[in-house]
Amino acid sequence: MNDLTSELYHHLDRKQPLNLQHCKIFMKTIGKFHALSFALKDYCQRKNIDFDEIVYKIREDIFLNASNRDEINEQILLQNDFIIQTCFDTNVDQLIIEKVNNFSKRFCNTLYELIQPKDNDEYSVIIHGDCWTNNLLYKYEDNETKSNPIDLYLIDFQESRYTSPVWDLTTFMCTSMDYETLHTNYDSLIKIYYDSINEQLIKMNLNISLLYPDHIFQLHLQKYFQIGVGLSVYMHLPLMLRNHSTSINELEESVIAEDGNILKALNLSDTNIGNNFRERIRGVLTFAIERNFI
């Protein structure tokens, strides 16, 4: 693989949310990527090629094979208690707190249920699986000011899986956008994404209305958006935003020591979070409630 930094592609600060222009570039790029799966499935069907054989090895195995499901659920509930205490005012936010508490109690079971292959194969694609700022490299029209992003590379496909394309959208939106950008631009960004898929399929003489109808896409958003909400709030954002100086490699060693339980390894406390953590966590949950995703 080429050294993308020599081609003026840049990593961004994982703690800072992306502005609208960066989000638009992502939506166009991930739409192009997902379109390839729809095209490949169509090709295999016409040529009598077993598509399932192609994607078999990248089906979900992280959560489906987890032996510590009860422990993960327990850690989610503990994490949720900490989030309620640090991100919300119990005297003012009672309705939000009630909905967040209910979501935390069902999230683990919901996650396991929604990632079952039988539930989503017809409109599934090969996704990136880990779409957050650290795995995005942007290129700019002006390399000095980095004010106008013009291109994007997705990197690190270790968590790629075969599931609903919404997984990538919700992971990105919940980890890499702040509340104001998400609240104001959600509908337009979703349209950019869907139009991007359509543009790619048209180039291949394919019909998006047959391969991924808009009404199915909308149903997927309503059904699967909660995955990104839960994973970002209980796993990704605490990792990204904590003030603790531990490196990613050191954290990975902690996860191994905790038998793969990232929630335990994070060991959040009031001493290693800040206002950015509170605002971003609160923003994701507030947006999800406003849109009836949770």
N, C-alpha and C positions, 0 to 999 in steps of 0.2 A: 504493500500500500504506500502511496506517496506521502511524504511529510506535508500535511495540510497546512501547518504553520508557515512553511516556506512559501505557500501559495496564498498567504495572508488571510487564512481562516483563524478565528480566535475563539477561545473559551471565554465565557463571561462569569461574573461573580455569582456563585450559586445562591448566595443569600439575598440577592436583589431580584425583584420581579422584573419581567421583561415588559417593554413598552409595546404599544399597539403594532408598530411596524414589524418588530421581531415576531410577534404572534401571527401576523398575516403571512409572513414568509414560511413559518412553521406549518400553518394550515395548508398552504399550497404544496409544500414538500411532502407532508405525510399523506395528502390526498393522492399524489402521484405514486407514492410507494404502495399504498393500499390498492390502487387500481391494477397494479401488476398481478395481484392475487386473483382478482376477479377475472382478469384476462386469461390467466393460466388455468383457472378452473374451467372456463368456457372452452379453451383449446383442448384440454384433456377430455372433456365430455364429447367433443366433436371427433376426436381421434381415438376414442375408446381406450384412453390411458387411465390407469387407476390413480386418481388424484390423492386418495386417502393414503396410498403408499408413499407418496411424496411428503405429505405433512405429518405422517405418523410419528416420526422421531422428534417433532417440535410441538407436540401436543402438551398440554399442561401437565407438569409433574411435580412442581414445587408444593402446591397446596393440596392437590389430590392425594399425594402420598405422605403427607405430614402425619407423623405418629403422635405429635403433641398438640393435637387440635384443642383439647380442653384447656391446656395450659396457655395456648395462644389466646383463647377466648377470655381466660382469666386476666391475662396481661392487658388485653384491650380494655376491659372494664376498669382496671387500675389506671391505665393511661387516661381513660376518659374522665375519671374522677379528678385527676391532676389538671386536665385541660379545663374542666368546669371551674375549678378553684382559681386558676390563674388567668383565664381568658374572659370570664363572664362575671357580671355583678348579680349575685343571687337575689338582690332586692329589686332589680330592674328587668332582668332577662329571664324571668321564670318560664315563659312560654317556649323560648328558644332552648333553655336548659332541659325542659321536659322532652322536647323532640330529639335533642342530641342524646340524652340518656336512653331513650327508646331505641334510637338507631344503634348505639353501641351494643345494646343487649342482643340485637339480631344480626349485627354485621358479620360476625364470623360464620354463622350458618348460611347467611345470604351469599357470602363470597364463595363458599364451597358449593352451594347450589348452582350459582350462575356460571361457574367455570366448568361445569360438566359438559363434555363435548357434545353429547346428544342433544343439548338444548339449543345449540347455536351453529351447528355445522353448515347449514344451507347458506347463510350469509356471513360466515366467518372468513377471515383473511389471515395471512401471516403478518403479525404485528411486530413492531419493534420491541415493545414490552417494558421499556424503561425510559420513557420520554420526559426527561427533566433537564434542567439547564446544563448540568455537567456532561451530558451526552449530545450536546448540540454545538456545532462549530459554525460561526457566522462569518461571512465575508462582507465588506463594506465598500460602498462607492468611494468614500474618502477614508483611507486606512488610518489617518491621523486622528480624526474626530470621532470615527465610528458612529456616525449619526444617521446613516442611511443604509440599512442592511439590504443586500442585493442577492445573496445566495446562502444556502445552508447545507451542511452535511450532517447526517445522522451517524453517530458512532456507537460502538459497544452494543452488540446485538446478543449478549449473553442470555438475556431473559426473553428472547423472542419466543412466541408461542402462537398457536392457531386458535383464534377466538374472535369475538366481536371487535370490529375496528374502533368502536367507541372507547375501548380500553385505552388506546393511545391518546385519544382526544382528552378524555377525562383526567388521565395522569398528567398530561401537560398543563391543562387549564388549572388544575388544583394545586400543582406544585410550582408553577412558573409564572403565574399571573396574580396580581393583587385584586382586591375586591372591586375597586372602582373600574379598572380596565375590564374585568370579567362581567360585572353587572351591566356596564354600558354597551359592550361590544359583543356579547355572547352570540346573539342571533346573526350578526353580520359575519362573524368568524366561522360559525357553523356553515353558513352559505358558501363562504370562500372554500371551505374544505370540500363540500359536496360538489361544487362547481369544478373543483380541481380534478376530482375523480372522473366526472363526466367528460371534461375536456380530454383527458387521457384515453378514455374508452372510445370516444368519437374518433380519435386518431387511429384506433385499431378496428374501426367499423363495428363497434359493439354498442349495445343499448343499455344505459344505466337503469332504465325502467324495468328491464328484465333481470339484471344482475344484482342491483341493490336499489329497489324502489324507494322513493322518498318516504312513503308511509312506514316502511320497515325501518329505515334509518331513524325516523322520529321515535318509533317504538323502542329501538335499541338505546337511544339517548335516555329515554325515561326509565328504562330497565337497568342499564349498565352504568349510568353516570355515578351511581352510588359507590361503585367499586373504587373509582378514583378518589372519591371523597374519603372513604374509610382508610384506604392505603396511604393517602397523603397525610391525613390528620394523625393517624396512629403510628405511622412508620416514616414516610419520606420527609415531611416537613420537620419533625423533631430532629432528624438526622441533619438536614440541610441548614437549619436556622439556629441551632444551639450555639451558645457562646463558648463552650468548652473548647480547648485547644487541641484535643485529641485528633490525630490525623485519620483519614479514611482507612488507611491500612491498619492502624491500631484499633479502630472500631471493628474492622472485619475480624481481627484476632479475638476481640471480645465476643463477637457474635458466635464464633466457633466455640469459644469457651462456654458459652451459654447454650450449647447444643442447637445452634441455629436460630435462637429466639432473639431477634433484633430489638424487640420491645424491652427485654430485660437488659440487653447490652447498652441501650441508650441511657438508662439510669437517670432519667430526667429529675431535676429538682429546681427550686427557685434560684439556685446559684448559677445555673448554666443556660438560662433562657433570658430573653430580653423583650423589649417592646415589639420588635419585628416579629418575633415568634407569636406573641399574643395577637397582633393585628392580622397576620396571615392566617393563622388557625381560625380565628373568629370570622374572618372574611369568607373562607371556604365554606364553613358551616352555615353562615348567614345566607350566602348565595344559594346553597343547596336547599335550604328550607324555603326560600323565596320561590324557587322553581319547582318545589314539590318533588325533588329528587330523593329526599330522605324524610 
